[in-house]
Amino acid sequence: MRYRFIDEVITLETDAPARIEVRKTFAAGDDAFSGPLGPDRVPNSLLLELLAMTGGHLVFHCLDRGRLPLLVKVQECRFEGGARPAVPLHARASLNGLDHPSAATVVAETSGEVHADGALIAAARLLFVCVSVPDVNLAAFGALR
């Protein structure tokens, strides 16, 4: 199986306040729904991954697609409800701040939420370390916009 955690970028603003909104629909019948929650609920781990991908995508574009954001810490996370397969989810993230502890490292914090049918189902505050990858053109991977 191949996961793409963002189906569509709805809005992306890299000027302060930097923010992004994306849409994702998990397909019914996907093998991710064969676990203990059954076929009618998106696992919370996938909601957290959607939050991480949304925040990481925002950070990637705020850093001019020159550094790879890696999730290092879930500072806060709460799940308010469940999501069902085939229901469009809207994830939003905002950039809380960037820190440059060294020339080689950037640390970024985002806050994000996932909504289904207008209701909040998950929220998190995430911390990323953003690194350069030698000999790799990261800008080529930023095509989803």
C-alpha positions in Angstrom: 0.0 0.0 0.0 1.2 3.5 -0.7 0.0 6.3 1.6 -0.2 9.9 0.5 -1.3 11.8 3.5 -2.4 15.0 1.7 -4.8 14.7 -1.1 -5.1 18.5 -1.8 -3.6 21.7 -0.4 -6.5 24.1 0.0 -4.5 27.1 1.3 -0.9 27.7 1.9 0.4 31.0 3.3 4.1 31.2 4.2 4.0 34.9 5.3 3.3 35.6 9.0 1.1 34.1 10.2 2.1 31.0 8.3 -0.7 28.5 7.9 -1.9 25.6 5.7 -5.2 23.8 5.2 -5.3 20.4 3.4 -7.9 17.8 2.6 -7.5 14.1 3.0 -10.0 11.2 2.5 -9.0 7.7 3.6 -10.4 5.2 1.3 -12.9 2.7 2.7 -11.6 -0.9 2.4 -7.9 0.1 3.0 -6.0 -2.4 5.0 -5.4 0.2 7.7 -9.0 -0.4 8.7 -8.4 -4.1 9.5 -7.2 -3.5 13.0 -8.9 -3.5 16.4 -11.1 -0.5 15.6 -12.6 -2.3 12.7 -13.5 -1.0 9.2 -15.6 1.9 10.2 -13.0 4.1 12.0 -9.8 5.8 11.0 -7.1 4.9 13.5 -5.9 7.7 15.7 -2.3 7.0 14.6 -3.4 8.0 11.0 -4.9 11.2 12.3 -1.7 12.0 14.1 0.3 11.2 11.0 -2.1 13.6 9.0 -1.3 16.3 11.6 2.5 15.6 11.3 2.4 15.7 7.4 0.3 18.9 7.4 2.7 20.7 9.8 5.7 19.3 8.1 4.4 20.4 4.7 4.0 23.9 6.1 7.4 24.0 7.6 9.0 22.7 4.4 7.5 25.5 2.4 8.3 28.2 5.0 12.0 27.1 4.8 11.9 27.6 1.0 11.8 23.8 0.4 15.5 23.6 1.4 15.3 21.5 4.6 13.6 18.3 5.4 11.3 18.6 8.5 11.5 15.5 10.8 9.0 15.0 13.6 10.9 14.7 16.8 8.2 15.3 19.5 4.5 15.4 20.0 4.3 18.1 22.6 0.5 17.8 23.0 -2.1 15.7 21.4 -5.8 15.1 22.0 -8.5 13.2 20.2 -12.0 14.6 20.5 -13.8 12.1 18.3 -13.5 9.6 15.5 -13.2 9.8 11.7 -14.8 7.4 9.3 -13.3 6.2 6.0 -14.5 7.9 2.9 -15.3 11.1 4.9 -13.2 14.1 3.8 -11.0 15.4 6.6 -9.7 18.9 6.8 -6.4 19.5 8.5 -5.0 22.9 9.4 -1.7 23.8 10.8 0.0 27.1 11.8 3.6 27.8 12.4 4.2 28.8 16.1 7.9 29.5 15.6 11.3 28.7 14.2 14.5 28.5 16.1 18.0 28.3 14.6 20.2 26.7 17.3 23.0 26.2 14.8 23.8 26.9 11.2 23.0 23.3 10.3 19.8 22.9 12.3 16.4 24.6 12.4 13.7 23.7 15.0 10.1 24.4 14.2 6.9 24.1 16.2 3.4 23.8 14.7 -0.1 23.6 16.0 -2.7 21.7 14.1 -6.3 20.4 14.0 -8.2 17.8 12.1 -12.0 18.3 11.4 -14.6 16.0 10.0 -18.0 17.3 9.0 -17.0 20.6 10.7 -16.3 18.9 14.1 -12.9 18.9 15.7 -11.6 15.4 16.0 -7.9 15.8 16.8 -5.5 18.5 17.8 -1.7 18.6 18.4 1.3 20.7 19.0 4.3 19.2 17.2 8.1 19.8 17.2 10.2 19.3 14.1 14.0 19.3 13.5 14.7 20.5 10.0 17.9 19.3 8.3 19.7 19.8 5.0 20.1 16.6 2.9 23.4 16.8 1.0 23.2 16.0 -2.7 19.4 15.9 -2.7 17.3 18.5 -4.4 14.5 18.7 -1.8 12.7 21.4 -3.9 11.8 18.7 -6.4 9.7 17.0 -3.7 7.6 20.1 -3.0 5.3 19.7 -6.0 2.1 19.2 -4.0 0.9 22.7 -3.4 
